[in-house]
Amino acid sequence: MNNSEELTLSEQKTKNTIYKIIGRKISESRKSSRRKFEGISKKLNISVDILKNIESGEIENIEKQIPVTGFIRAYAKITNTDISEELDKLQSNYIVSEKPKRIYSQVPSIKASKIFVVFLLSFSFLLLVIYFLNSNKQNNSEIKLEDNTFSEEDFFNEDNYSVDKSKLSSELKLETNNYSKQVEEGKNFFEIIFLEETWIEIYKNDKTPIKSGLFNIGDRLDFQFETVESDFFIKSGNLGGFQIFFKDEFFAPFGYSGEVNKGFYLKEKIKKIKSMRL
């Protein structure tokens, strides 16, 4: 939902009032604890300008692609400010009402397309089997007795047997290598699956940026490790908004919903999560 287009003037005023209440409570908590903007900015990886806009309640001055709710939650937590009542009002009035429309309206079309694809593949496979059986039956009926021109001695000839055995061995080796290659490629693959609207940035282990943006529920990102030493560095404005699929396992959560972090290396983080499961 586009708030500026769909909210009435009264609703917009109510929303702005809630943000100002939130900002005032956070500001009072920060000042009472004698904390400065600069220190909080470094710890949360949020610019000072955004922190000041949150305290003043001027949310409209913050860029639209930034996850404002997540930043507010993180700011409130670090200043020990209870804004649960205000967030509930925002969620009930402006967020919960819009998400189901966007998500569940897509489900029937997705399921229908999947059913159609499965049916089409099954039908094609059935036709292929029928064709193969008929073709094989026709070939067998055309075999003549004169084809049996080799003797038992030829059949059991040691040289012929060695050639066949060598051929089978090389084919088996090639098939095994192909399977091993597929398994190895699976180990070098990981996927990010978004459970909530989430801002995320992906870097190589040398901090070279390769992907960033605001992603919606159901979006996916695929990545491949180029070498054994390769790794990825991940920053997010909502650590509870995604999960990672790696080596046939799902890993989550990497934090709570709305939590902002300075970033983590993927392999190191997954190793820690695995150790916690043991």
N, C-alpha and C positions, 0 to 999 in steps of 0.2 A: 504494500500500500504506500502511495506517495502522500505523505502527511500534508504537504503544502497544498495539494489539489483536493484531497478527499475529506480532510478534517474541516468541520465548521469553524467559524470564528471563535465561538464559545469553547469548543473542544481544544483549539489551538492555544487559547489563553490558559485553559486548565493545565495543559501539558507544559507550557512555559512556566507556570506557577510551580508545578511539581519539580521541575529542573532547578528553579531558583531556591526552593526549600532544600533540595539535596545539596546544592552548592554552598548554601549558608551553613548547613550542618557540618559538611566536610571542612569548610574554612575555619569554623570555630574549633573543631577538633585539632586541626593542624596547628593553629596558633596557640592553643592551650598546651600542646606538647612541644612548642617552640621549634618546629621543624620548618626548614626552608624549601622553597620550590626546587632549587638546584639539586639538593640531595635526593629528593623524591623522584625528580626527573631521571636521574642517573639510575636509580634502583629499579624503576618501572619501565625504563626505556620509552618514556612519553615526554614530548617536548614541554617546556615551561609554558608556552602559549596555550597549549591544549589544557593544561592543569588550571591556568588562570580562567579560561573560558568555562570550565566545569564549575569552578567556585563562584563565578559570577552568574551562572545559569544561562549564559549566552551560547547555547549549543549550536544555534544556526551559523555561528562563525567557524565551526569545525568542519573540515572537508567531509563530504557525504560518504566517501569510500572507507572512512575510518570507523571501526566498530565502537561507537560512543558508549553503548551500554557496558561493554566489556571493560573499557577504560575507567568508567565511573565505578564499577564494582572493585576493580583493582585499587583505585585511589581511596575508596572508602575503607577497604580492608587494611591498607597500610597505615591509615590514620585512625583505625579503630572506631569508625563511624557506623552507627546502625541506621541504614537507609532501606531496610527490608520492606517497610510499609509503603514507602514511596515507589520502590521498584515494582511491588505488587500492583499498585495502581496503574503504572505505565504498562506493565505486561498485560493486565486484564483489559485495558482500554484500547491499546494500540498494536499489540504484537500477537497475542494468542488468537485474536479474531481473524487475522489475515493469513497466517501460515498454513492452516489446514486447506484453505482454498487453493493455494499454490501447489501444495504437495499432493493431496489426494485426488485432485482433478486430473492428475497425470497418470494415476495408477491404472485405471481401466484401459486406456489406450496402450500403455506399455504391456499389460498382461495379454491383451488381444493380439498385439503384434507378435509376442513371443509364441502364443498358441498357434498362430498362423504359420510362423516359420517352422515350428516343430512338426506340424502336420505336413507341410510341403516337403521337408526333408524325409519324413517317414514314407510318404507316397513315392518320392523319387527313388528311395532305397528299395522299396518293394518292386518297382518296375525293373530296376537293375538286376535284382535277384531272379525275377521271372525270365528276363532276357538271357541271363547267364545259364540258367537251367535248360532252357530250350536250345541254346547254342551248343551246350555240352552234349545234350541228347542227340542232336543232329550229327555232330562230329563222331560220336561213338557208333552210330548206325552206318557210317561211311567207311569204317575201318575194314580193310580186306585181309584175307588170310595170307596173301603174298607179302604183307608187311613184315611177317615173322621170318626174316631172312637170316637172322643171326643165330648162332648155335649157343649151346650151354657153355661151351668153352670160351666163346667171345664174351658172354655175359659175365663170367667169373674171371676174365683176364685181369691179372694183377695190375698191369700198367693202366688199363682203363679205370679200374677202381681207384688207383692213386690219384688220377686226374680229377675224378669226381669228388674224392675226399678233399683234395686241396681246394677245389672250387667252393665246396660247402664251407670249409674252414674260413676262407677269405670273406665269404658272404656273411657268416656269423660274426666275424670280427668287425666288419663294417657296420652291421646292425647294432652291435654292442657299443661301438664308438659313437654312433648317432644318438643312442639312448643316453649315454654318459654326457654327451654334449647338451642334450635337453635338460638333464638334471642340473648340470652346472649352470646353465643359463637361468634356471629357476632360482638358484641360490643368489644370483646377481641382480635379481629383480625385486623392487618393492613398490607398493601402491599406497597413496594417501586417499582415504575415503572421508568425506565431510559429513558430519552428523548435525552440525549447526552452521549458520552463517558465520564465516571465519575469514579473518585477514591473515595471510601467511606469506612468508618469504623463504625461498629455497636457495642455498648457496652450495657450491662445491667446497671440499675441505680446505681449499686455499682462499675461501671467502669470495670466489667469483660468483656474482648473482646469475641464476639461470631461470628463476620463475618467481613471480610475486603477483598478488592481487587479492580481491575479495571474492570468495567462493561460496556458493549456495549449498543447501542440503542436497545430498545425492551426487554432487560433483566429485570427480576422481582425477588424480594426477599419477602418472606412471613414470618411474625412473629406473635407470640401469646403471649398475656399478661397472665402470670401464675396466678397472684392475682390482686385484685383491686389496690393495692399499686404499682404494677409493672410499670416500665417505661423503656425507651430506650434512650441512649445517642448516638448522631449521629455526626460524623465528615466527612467533604467532601472537596475534592479539586475542586469541581465545583457545587456550590449551585444552579445554574440555570439548572443543568443537570438532575433533577429528580423531580417526584411528588409523593405524598403519598395518598393512598386510605384508609380512616378510617371512620367507621360508616356511610357507604353509601355516603361519600363525598370525592371529590378530593381536596387536599391542595397543592398549589404551587403559586408563586415561594418562595423558601427559601433564595434567593439571586440572583445575576446576573450571567450570564454565565461566568465561569472561576473564580468566587470568592471563595477564600479559607477561612474557618472559624475554630475556635478552638473547636467548637462543641456546640450542644444544646440538651436539653431534649425534647423528642417528644411531650408529653402532654402539656407542658408549651408553646411550639412554636405554636401548633395547636390552643390553647386557644387564643393566641395573634392574629393569623390570623383571627379567627372567630370574635374577637372584632373589627378588622379593617373593616370587611365586613358589620357590623351593621351601 
